[in-house]
Amino acid sequence: MAASKQVKKEQKTTVGVVVSSGKMQKTVAVQVTRQFAHPLYKKVVRVRKTYKVHDEQEQARSGDIVEIYEGRHMSKTKYMYLSRVVTPAA
């Protein structure tokens, strides 16, 4: 029998801005903005979505640009995890 190797899927990461921190323990709110051309009208549309993100070390502050990735649910609304702080707020 051949030994089966488990290949780990590479995490898809997203970059966003921390809009709320310090109000919840080990959790920050991150707003992610994405752009796309409307399929029919070809106008560039900006869509913003706010995610609750797990921040184990509580290192992110409001205004920081952070990288996040999706994982298993920790609660009803929290399933994103903080990967790293890309740029700290001034």
Residue, then its C-alpha position, 0 to 999 in steps of 0.5 A: m500500500a502506498a502511503s497517502k500524503q495530505v497536501k495542504k491547500e494554500q490559504k487565500t489571503t485578503v488585505g484590509v483596514v482595521v476599523s474597530s479594535g479594543k472593544m472585543q477580546k481577541t477580535v478586531a473588525v476589518q473592512v475589505t474593499r474590492q473592485f470589479a467591473h459591472p458585467l453589463y454596464k462596465k462601470v467600476v464598482r467598489v464593494r466593502k465588507t466588514y469581517k470579524v477577525h480573530d487576533e490572538q496576540e491582540q496586536a492590531r490597532s485601528g487604522d492598521i492595514v492587515e492580512i487575513y485568511e479564512g479558517r474554521h468558524m470560532s463563532k456565528t460571525k467570526y471565521m477569519y484569522l489575522s495573518r500579519v500586520v502589513t502597515p501599522a497606523a501612524 
